[in-house]
């Protein structure tokens, strides 16, 4: 029987095996589990580009001495509402969640707090961070800089990052969670398409000569296009400038550390929390939820209208119930990583497109 290209694995197994691999790299149990859970969240929410594929980059960076898997961040309040964070070359989610916890504690006193983070690694999906802040009655903002991957509008060369933006707004029921790249697509998705041998949609990327391409392999050596043309270019440039200035980190082509196993991390991240109650608002007010319902009900010709965060949450609910479809090559590499570490791991609940192995 030919081998399937997809395996279906339950979320608990994904977390346990990923955490075991991270422990094998030297991460303490709490850090390993938090990083693993964040990778699996991306798989659950339908974004494998930010999921288990990132585990192998983390492993390579640990092996190269570029990530300290046992690192804990350092914090300094430089003003009542300003927190400077040194990730000490640790895992991104470990730094980010601890930072958010500190911000949420302080925001009750000051109303608005912001953290500037440096020397930490890839944050992964932004939505879980936004949900944590929204769940505490805060509007949350997350900005990150990335490697130079996007060409300037009208120009050539990968001179801008995909510089993602996250916005979370609390509402009765479920929050609005915008988690978007300012490139036409994330770098991880280009890599995922290249690994699967899939053709890119038109407008996603250019090759090394600056010509539009649908060949993912050529796009890897080229550049991602800015979303929305000149406006996306301007937004990505502005977000990168904000992060660079606040964190004192690199810009554009000088940003390193989330896709390679060669360079120290030079990226930066900014997290902002705004306490809705301090401004007289109510995080649980039905007004915003009613407005979202109006938007969702406005579809025409059978088309669905969603609010940012809807599709990811629906994907997550389904995957938790039925299992996560993981690329077979990724699952094999997880197993190989574990085998190379001689780590004892839990068994799997695995189904390959309905075929019981």
Helices and strands as residue ranges (DSSP letters): E 6-9, H 11-24, H 29-44, G 48-50, H 53-63, E 74-79, E 82-90, H 92-110, E 112-120, H 127-135, E 138-144, E 150-151, E 158-160, E 165-169, E 176-180, H 187-196, E 205-206, E 212-213, H 216-220, E 223-224, H 230-247, G 252-254, E 268-275, G 276-279, H 286-296, H 310-322, E 324-327, H 328-341, E 350-351
